[in-house]
Amino acid sequence: MRPDQLTAATNQTTDPTPTVLKRFAHAHDAAGNRTSEQIDDAVTSTSHDALNRLTSQQTGGALLFNGTLSEPASVTIRSQSVTVDATNQFSGSALGAEWDDDGRDCGDRRERQSEHGDL
């Protein structure tokens, strides 16, 4: 990745309490190929061959997140603690997350269902 390469952007209103309109994030390999793209909560991963040609594209991958808390608190994403800094900001990624159309974590729901024999 080049040091001047954009890897994330957020489009938000300019209100005193901004509303996020759209979120983007990208990851790249050493050759500069885009290996994942996140638009809002949808992640697409890609693979490239030795000639840097796109060979596959699939949905899923690490979902990037960040936020600011209004007061000191702890944050847990997919059973993993996330570091919150002194200014109450946090960021990280959730590997292997699958989300339904309502933004619910399908993986956690499947784990609960299988524990109760619902699958």
C-alpha positions in Angstrom: 0.0 0.0 0.0 1.2 3.5 -0.8 1.5 5.9 2.1 -0.9 8.3 0.3 -3.5 5.7 -0.6 -7.1 6.4 0.7 -8.2 3.4 2.9 -11.4 4.8 4.5 -13.9 7.6 4.1 -17.1 8.7 5.7 -19.8 10.9 4.2 -21.7 12.7 6.9 -23.9 15.7 7.4 -22.4 19.0 8.8 -25.0 19.2 11.6 -23.8 19.8 15.1 -24.5 16.1 15.7 -23.5 14.7 12.3 -25.4 11.8 10.7 -23.4 9.3 8.8 -24.7 9.0 5.2 -22.3 6.5 3.8 -19.1 4.7 4.9 -16.3 3.3 2.8 -13.2 1.3 3.6 -10.6 -0.5 1.4 -7.7 -2.9 2.1 -4.9 -3.5 -0.4 -2.1 -6.0 -0.8 1.6 -5.1 -1.3 1.1 -4.8 -5.1 -1.7 -2.2 -4.6 -4.5 -4.6 -5.5 -7.8 -3.9 -3.6 -8.3 -7.1 -1.5 -11.5 -5.9 0.2 -14.1 -3.2 -0.1 -16.6 -2.2 2.5 -19.6 0.0 1.7 -21.6 0.6 4.8 -22.0 -2.9 6.3 -21.5 -4.9 3.1 -18.0 -6.3 2.6 -16.6 -7.8 -0.7 -13.3 -9.6 -0.8 -11.2 -10.2 -3.9 -8.2 -12.4 -5.0 -5.6 -11.6 -7.7 -3.2 -13.8 -9.6 0.6 -13.3 -10.0 -0.1 -10.8 -12.9 -2.3 -8.8 -10.5 -5.5 -9.8 -12.4 -8.7 -10.1 -10.5 -9.4 -13.8 -10.2 -12.3 -13.9 -7.8 -14.7 -11.8 -5.9 -16.9 -12.9 -3.0 -19.1 -11.4 -0.4 -18.0 -11.4 3.2 -14.8 -10.5 5.1 -13.7 -8.3 8.0 -16.2 -5.6 8.8 -14.4 -2.4 10.0 -16.0 -0.2 12.6 -15.3 2.8 14.7 -17.2 5.1 17.0 -17.2 7.5 19.9 -18.9 7.0 23.2 -20.6 9.8 25.1 -19.1 8.6 28.4 -16.5 6.1 29.5 -17.6 2.5 28.8 -16.4 -0.8 27.4 -17.2 -2.1 23.9 -17.5 -5.7 22.9 -17.9 -6.9 19.3 -18.6 -10.6 18.5 -17.4 -11.5 22.1 -14.2 -9.6 21.7 -13.3 -6.6 23.9 -12.4 -3.5 21.9 -10.0 -0.8 23.2 -11.6 2.5 24.0 -9.1 5.4 24.3 -9.0 8.3 26.7 -11.2 10.3 24.4 -13.9 7.5 24.3 -13.1 6.6 20.7 -12.8 3.0 19.5 -12.2 1.1 16.2 -11.5 -2.4 15.0 -12.8 -5.1 12.8 -15.0 -8.1 13.2 -13.8 -11.1 11.2 -16.2 -13.5 9.7 -19.3 -11.5 10.5 -22.4 -12.2 8.5 -25.3 -9.7 8.6 -28.9 -10.1 7.6 -30.8 -7.3 5.8 -31.9 -5.8 9.2 -28.2 -5.5 10.4 -28.5 -8.5 12.8 -25.5 -10.8 13.2 -26.4 -14.1 11.6 -23.5 -16.0 13.1 -24.5 -15.2 16.7 -28.1 -16.1 15.9 -27.1 -19.4 14.4 -25.0 -20.2 17.4 -27.9 -19.6 19.7 -30.3 -21.6 17.5 -27.9 -24.6 17.3 -27.6 -24.6 21.1 -31.4 -24.9 21.4 -31.8 -27.4 18.5 -33.6 -25.0 16.2 -31.4 -25.6 13.2 
